[in-house]
Amino acid sequence: MASDITSLFKASVKTVRTRNKGLGSGKEAGNSSILSHARNKTEFAIKARDVANTISKLKDFLLEHRRDYINAASHLTSDAGRMTDAERDQIDTDAQQFMRTCSETIRIFKTEVFKQTMPAQVRSHKEAVFELLQEYLKAVCKLYSEQRAVRVKRVVDKKRISRLQPKQSSFSNKLQPSATSTPTKATQDSGSPDLETTNQEEDTEEFSPEEVQMFEQENKKLFNEMNCLVDEVRQIEGKVVEITKLQEIFADKVLQQEADIDRIADTVVATTENIKEGNEDIREAIKNNAGFRVWILFFLVMCSFSLLFLDWYS
C-alpha cells in the first residue's frame, strides 16, 4: 500500500527555497517555482524571427498605404490623390525587389542550416520553420498581386473615361445652339406676330430634317462607340485578372523551385566530395602499384645475383 509523502515533499521544497534564498538566487526564481524557466534563444531562432519580422514590415507597409496606392477615386475623377503615379511605381519596384531579397535570404539561410549535421527531429523542426516562412512570404506576395491588379483595373477605367470626355464635350457643344435658341424664342414671343413667324422660319431653317437625321446618326455612332469601349474594358479586365493569376502561379513556382535548387546544390556538393575521394583512392592505388612493382623488380634482381653467385661458386 502506497504511503502519503506529500508532507515530505513540501518540506523538501521549503528547504530548497530557503537554501536558494540564502544563496541569493531566490530573486531570480519566482515564488511559485524552484527551477528557472529562462531559455537562451539559439542563433537559428533569432535569424528566423528576423526574417519573419522583415516580411511583416513589408506586409504592414502595403496595408498602411493600401488606400493611397489603390486610389479608390481614380476611376471617377482626374485627381491623383495624395500619392502620385511615380510613387506607386516606386512602391512596385521596391516591393518586388524586397520580395526577391526575402526569398533569396530564406534560400541562403536554409542552405547554411542544412549543411550542418543534426538529429532527425531537429531537422524536421527546422524544415517546418522554413515552410512557414515561405508560406508567409507567399501570402504577402498574393496581397501585393491583388493590390496591383486593382490598381491596373482602376487605371484602365480612368483611361476609358478620359477617352469619353472629349466626345461628350463635343456632343454638348453641338447641342448648345438648340439650348440657346430657347430663351431667344421666349423673348421673341412677347413681341409682334411678325416676329413669331420669322422665329418659326428660323427654327425650321436651324433644325432641318437633314440636321436632325445627322444628329441621330451621331447619337447612334456615339452609342456604338461606347458599347465597343465597354466590351474592350471588359476584355482588358479579364486579361488583367488572368495576368494576376499567372503572377501568383509564377511566384508559387519560383518559391517551389527553391527546394529543387537546394537539393541540386546538396547533390553537387556530395558529388564533388565523392570525386575528391575517388581521386585520392586512385592516387593511393597508383602508389601501391608502383611500390609492388619496385618490390618485384628488387626480387628479380636478387634472384639474378644469387644465380650468378652460385654459378661462380660452382
C-alpha positions in Angstrom: 0.0 0.0 0.0 1.4 3.4 -1.1 2.2 5.9 1.7 1.5 9.6 1.5 4.7 11.6 1.3 3.2 15.0 0.5 4.4 16.5 3.7 8.0 15.2 3.0 7.8 16.8 -0.5 6.6 20.1 0.9 9.4 20.1 3.4 12.0 19.4 0.7 10.7 22.2 -1.4 10.8 24.6 1.5 14.3 23.6 2.2 15.4 24.2 -1.4 13.7 27.6 -1.4 15.4 28.6 1.9 18.8 27.5 0.5 18.3 29.4 -2.8 17.1 32.4 -0.9 20.2 32.3 1.3 22.4 32.0 -1.8 20.8 35.0 -3.4 19.1 33.1 -6.3 15.6 33.5 -4.8 15.0 36.8 -6.5 15.7 35.4 -9.9 13.4 32.4 -9.5 9.7 33.0 -8.9 7.9 32.4 -5.7 5.9 29.7 -7.4 8.7 27.7 -8.9 12.1 26.4 -7.8 13.5 25.9 -11.3 14.5 28.6 -13.8 12.4 28.6 -17.0 14.6 31.0 -18.9 15.8 29.6 -22.2 18.5 31.1 -24.3 17.4 31.6 -27.9 19.5 29.9 -30.5 21.0 31.6 -33.5 18.6 29.8 -35.8 15.6 31.1 -33.8 16.9 34.7 -33.8 17.6 34.7 -37.5 14.2 33.1 -38.4 12.4 35.7 -36.3 14.4 38.4 -38.0 13.3 37.1 -41.4 9.6 36.9 -40.2 9.8 40.4 -38.9 11.2 41.7 -42.2 8.3 40.1 -44.1 5.9 41.6 -41.5 7.3 45.0 -42.2 6.6 44.6 -45.9 3.0 43.5 -45.1 2.4 46.4 -42.7 3.8 48.8 -45.3 1.4 47.5 -48.0 -1.6 47.6 -45.7 -0.7 51.1 -44.5 -0.5 52.6 -48.0 -3.2 50.3 -49.5 -5.8 53.1 -49.8 -3.5 55.6 -51.3 -1.9 53.0 -53.6 -5.2 51.7 -54.9 -6.7 55.2 -55.0 -10.4 54.4 -54.9 -11.5 57.7 -56.5 -9.1 57.5 -59.5 -11.8 56.0 -61.8 -14.2 58.8 -61.0 -12.1 61.9 -61.0 -8.8 63.0 -62.5 -7.3 63.8 -59.1 -4.2 61.8 -58.4 -4.8 61.7 -54.7 -2.1 62.0 -52.0 0.2 59.6 -53.9 1.5 60.2 -57.4 1.9 57.6 -60.1 5.7 57.9 -59.8 5.4 57.0 -56.1 3.2 54.0 -56.9 5.7 52.8 -59.5 8.5 53.2 -56.9 6.4 51.1 -54.4 6.1 48.4 -57.1 9.8 48.3 -57.8 10.7 48.4 -54.1 8.2 45.7 -53.2 9.3 43.3 -55.9 13.0 43.8 -55.0 12.1 43.3 -51.3 10.3 40.1 -52.0 13.1 38.8 -54.2 15.6 39.7 -51.4 13.5 37.9 -48.8 13.2 34.8 -51.0 17.0 34.7 -51.6 17.7 35.2 -47.9 15.4 32.3 -46.9 17.2 30.1 -49.6 20.7 31.0 -48.4 19.7 30.6 -44.7 18.2 27.2 -45.5 21.3 26.1 -47.3 23.6 27.1 -44.5 21.4 25.4 -41.8 21.1 22.1 -43.6 24.9 21.9 -44.2 25.3 21.1 -40.5 24.7 17.7 -39.1 21.7 17.5 -36.8 19.3 14.9 -35.4 16.2 14.0 -37.4 13.8 15.7 -35.1 15.7 19.0 -35.1 15.9 18.8 -38.9 12.1 18.3 -39.3 11.5 21.2 -36.9 13.7 23.5 -39.0 12.1 22.3 -42.2 8.7 23.2 -40.7 10.0 26.7 -39.8 11.3 27.3 -43.3 8.0 26.1 -44.8 6.1 28.5 -42.5 8.4 31.4 -43.6 7.8 30.5 -47.3 4.0 30.3 -46.8 4.1 33.7 -45.1 6.1 35.2 -47.9 3.6 33.7 -50.4 0.7 35.3 -48.6 2.4 38.7 -48.7 3.2 38.2 -52.4 -0.5 37.4 -53.0 -1.6 40.6 -51.1 0.7 42.7 -53.3 -0.5 41.0 -56.5 -4.1 41.7 -55.6 -3.4 45.4 -54.9 -1.5 45.7 -58.2 -4.4 44.1 -60.1 -6.9 46.5 -58.6 -4.6 49.4 -59.4 -4.2 48.3 -63.0 -8.0 47.9 -63.3 -8.6 51.4 -61.9 -6.0 52.9 -64.4 -7.8 51.2 -67.3 -11.1 52.6 -66.2 -9.6 56.1 -65.8 -8.2 55.9 -69.3 -11.6 54.8 -70.7 -13.3 57.7 -69.0 -10.7 60.2 -70.2 -11.3 58.9 -73.8 -15.0 59.5 -73.4 -14.8 63.1 -72.0 -13.7 64.9 -75.3 -16.5 63.2 -77.2 -19.1 64.1 -74.6 -17.9 67.8 -74.7 -18.1 67.9 -78.5 -21.6 66.5 -78.4 -22.7 69.1 -75.8 -21.2 71.9 -77.9 -23.3 70.7 -80.9 -26.4 70.7 -78.8 -25.7 74.1 -77.3 -27.2 76.1 -80.1 -30.6 74.5 -79.6 -30.4 75.4 -75.9 -29.5 79.0 -76.7 -32.3 79.2 -79.1 -35.0 78.6 -76.5 -34.5 81.8 -74.5 -34.5 83.8 -77.7 -37.8 82.3 -78.6 -39.2 83.2 -75.2 -38.2 86.8 -75.6 -39.5 87.0 -79.1 -42.9 85.5 -78.1 -43.6 88.7 -76.2 -43.2 90.7 -79.5 -45.4 91.1 -82.5 -46.9 88.3 -84.6 -44.5 89.1 -87.4 -41.6 88.3 -85.2 -43.2 84.9 -84.3 -43.4 84.0 -87.9 -39.8 84.9 -88.5 -38.7 82.9 -85.5 -40.6 79.9 -86.8 -38.9 80.2 -90.1 -35.5 80.5 -88.4 -36.3 77.4 -86.3 -37.3 75.5 -89.3 -34.1 76.6 -91.0 -31.9 75.7 -88.0 -33.4 72.3 -87.4 -33.9 70.9 -90.9 -34.7 67.2 -91.3 -31.2 66.6 -92.7 -29.7 68.1 -89.5 -32.0 66.0 -87.3 -31.0 62.9 -89.2 -27.3 63.9 -88.8 -27.8 64.3 -85.1 -29.5 60.9 -84.9 -26.6 59.3 -86.8 -24.1 60.9 -84.5 -26.0 59.6 -81.5 -26.1 56.1 -82.9 -22.4 56.4 -83.6 -21.6 57.5 -80.1 -23.7 54.8 -78.7 -22.0 52.1 -80.7 -18.6 53.5 -79.7 -19.5 53.4 -76.1 -20.6 49.8 -76.4 -17.3 49.0 -78.1 -15.4 50.7 -75.3 -17.4 48.8 -72.7 -16.6 45.5 -74.5 -12.9 46.5 -74.7 -12.8 47.3 -71.0 -14.4 44.0 -70.1 -11.8 42.2 -72.2 -9.0 44.2 -70.5 -10.4 43.4 -67.1 -10.4 39.7 -68.0 -6.8 39.9 -69.2 -5.8 41.7 -66.0 -7.3 39.0 -63.9 -5.6 36.4 -65.9 -2.2 38.2 -65.6 -2.7 38.4 -61.8 -3.4 34.7 -61.6 -0.3 34.0 -63.8 1.8 36.2 -61.5 0.5 34.3 -58.4 1.3 30.9 -60.2 4.7 32.2 -61.2 5.5 33.3 -57.6 4.4 29.9 -56.3 6.6 28.1 -58.8 9.6 30.3 -58.0 9.2 29.5 -54.3 8.7 25.8 -55.1 11.9 25.7 -57.2 13.9 26.8 -54.2 13.7 23.3 -52.7 14.8 21.7 -56.0 17.7 24.1 -56.3 18.7 23.4 -52.7 18.5 19.6 -53.4 20.6 20.1 -56.6 23.2 22.1 -54.7 23.4 19.4 -52.0 23.8 16.8 -54.7 26.6 18.8 -56.4 28.4 19.2 -53.1 28.1 15.4 -52.4 29.3 14.6 -55.9 32.3 16.9 -55.6 33.3 15.2 -52.3 32.9 11.8 -53.9 35.0 12.8 -56.8 37.7 14.0 -54.5 37.6 10.8 -52.5 37.8 8.8 -55.8 40.8 10.8 -56.9 42.6 10.1 -53.6 41.8 6.4 -53.9 43.2 6.4 -57.4 46.4 8.1 -56.2 46.8 5.6 -53.5 46.2 2.7 -55.9 48.9 4.1 -58.2 51.3 4.4 -55.3 50.6 0.9 -54.2 51.1 -0.5 -57.7 54.4 1.4 -58.1 55.6 0.0 -54.7 54.6 -3.5 -55.7 56.5 -3.2 -59.0 59.6 -2.0 -57.2 59.5 -5.0 -54.9 59.1 -7.4 -57.8 62.0 -5.8 -59.6 64.1 -6.0 -56.5 63.2 -9.7 -56.1 64.1 -10.5 -59.7 67.5 -8.6 -59.4 68.3 -10.5 -56.1 67.4 -13.8 -57.8 69.7 -13.0 -60.7 72.6 -12.1 -58.4 72.0 -15.3 -56.5 72.1 -17.4 -59.6 75.3 -15.7 -60.8 76.9 -16.2 -57.4 76.0 -19.9 -57.3 77.3 -20.3 -60.9 80.6 -18.6 -60.0 80.9 -20.6 -56.8 80.4 -23.9 -58.5 
